[in-house]
Amino acid sequence: MRFLATADWQLGMTAGFLEPEARPRFAQARFDVLQRITRLAAEREAQFVVVCGDVFETNQLDRSVIARTFEALRDSTVPIYLLPGNHDPLDSASIYDSEEFAGRRPEHVHVIRDSTPVAVAADVELIGAPWFSKRPDADLVAAACAGLVPPASGVTRVVAAHGAVATLNPDATDPATIDDAALSTLLASGLVHVAVLGDRHATTEVASGIWYPGTPEVTARRETDPGNVLVIDVDPHADLAQRVQVERVHVGAWRFETIAETLQDLDDLARLSARLEQISNKARTAVWLTLQGTLSTSSRARLDALIDEFGDLFALVKIWESHSDLVVRPDGSDFSDLHLTGFASAALAELIGRADDPSADPSSADEAGGRGGGGETAVGEADGDGDSESDSEFDRAVEAALNAAGGHEADEEPASGARAAQDALSLLYRLTGGAR
């Protein structure tokens, strides 16, 4: 008997961490992969497809997500079984009970609503363990399999569930943890022939006959080996070691990459640029950079320009700040051709001093430019009526740099005073004509 196992489609995922123009591509890819899955099922002559939980990102989705889901599944030639998981449980607000879902669901798409054995075919029995809330208070697999009697001769019994197994769950106190040792005992006894699970987005073999297929399209940068579905062959008459044969088939189009580099000079930047250039399918690739080292202000400005340039090609290119330790040390030549005097020179010197001071308070970068709480700058006031046009442009560049340095990503810690000043200097260098 052959079937396809998949999980964690998370249709409707918004991926707010991507660049805005890349988000629609990412959302569409999650529908496109469904067609590749159904075509694969037909090509491999699978008897059915089972989706082990988290079909949808949430129970509260626009009806267009349901419409696009069923449009993608419309041409499937095999039955598809959907298991509610923690993202889309069978609670009072379940998406599976909505009018849109009921009205559009094709006949070959089925929802596993309880643990009653489902006769997929004369020789196949499917036992599901759907979620009824986001926080179950018990092992749903153990409950679904309680009281099982041996299957009829020649019948293959498949368990489909969702959740973390005990050997991989960092939270040992979670009552919903799946007891995979007990599940292995069921497999060894022949009460169950194979178990497929959702929740873990990386394709993983837990034990003989117990698999996580993983998500068919990557969802996070920490995932290992995502983007697969499993083609599973089961011989119920074979012993446990030979009973289940699994082929992982890559169907995903997106990649999330982490690139680590140590940067000291322009040669290192050229190496980083070459690595980014060599990546294929840039429009469907997100890259997080983990960077170490020390750069001059001009080199850091060149790095920022490089990230901007590749950002036009990739779905995302950004420095993973919490995993990076990149220091900017201004050198004597970075701003020497600006020939600054008066307040402009003093403000630049203040920023350079802050950039070199690891003990600087995070608010000191604002104070260096005289920026008030209302967003007004004291730069123009200090220079008086005799400002040259270039001085005014520099003043605006200082203000823009300070404003930018004061912000930080929502998932990052606020920048230190030194880091904020380093960022301000890098931006200032670019705004005044550097890194061109």
C-alpha angles and dihedrals in degrees: 000000000000131000140158121244123199136153148177099042089160092192111197094036108156101200095207090181091072125084109276094246091052097053097079089051091051092048092048092049090062089060095041092056090059090065091051089052094051092046090051090051090054094045093051093043093237117179094222146342122237123197109204102212141301093065087157130037091232142345090250106072136138113265089242089072090059091046093051091046094056092041088057091048096040097099097047112133094200131059117266122210119203120202118199113232138181093292094050108022125173093255130135091284096043116157087216090066096048121115091239092056095045093045097050103034112121116228093247093058114085133183118220101225101170142000097270107131111259117214099220088175137344090277101034130074122186121201115190133193105203123188118244096185139013091254114041115192096214145035101280093197092055090050093048093050098042112122096012116162123203113284120248116274111284094012117127114215118207125190116206117190145148132227145062121306120227095247091056103031114103090199104071091177095061106115091206093062112128113239098226092180089061089045090053088053090055089051093049091051093051094240086118126024103195138000126206122190140192133206099069106088095202120081103252139171106215097182138326106315096004117102143168108208091196128212117317090220122037116255105178139026094240096060118117118214099348125163098068141118125198126238103203128194117192128191106189091195095058125089118261096265093055101028100090124047115186131193118188112212120194111228103155123111099192130077133193112203134189115204121193120200139163110220126198107142146000092284089061090050090051090053091051090048091052091051091052092045092055094057111104127214091030094173089064098040128090118198129198116193121213104196134185132180143057126289134182117243091257092050092048089051089052089051091052090049090049091052090049092050094050090041087070089061105035129063085238139352117178142142113257093226099191090055097042134081105189116157125197116211114183113223128205096263100050096089102010095111093058092075092207126189138177119006094352091059092045093049091050092048090049092053091048090050091050092048090057094046113084091187094058115132114246091240094054094085089062091049091050090066095039091241112172127217090255093059095255119132127221091208097096093045093054095054096054126203096317098074115140120223090252091052090053091050090050091049090054090047091052091050093048091048093049092048091051093046091054093064131075139182116280092241096045133082115254113270119261117245090257093048092047090051091048090052090047092052092049092051091043090054091054095044092053093053105276127136093031 
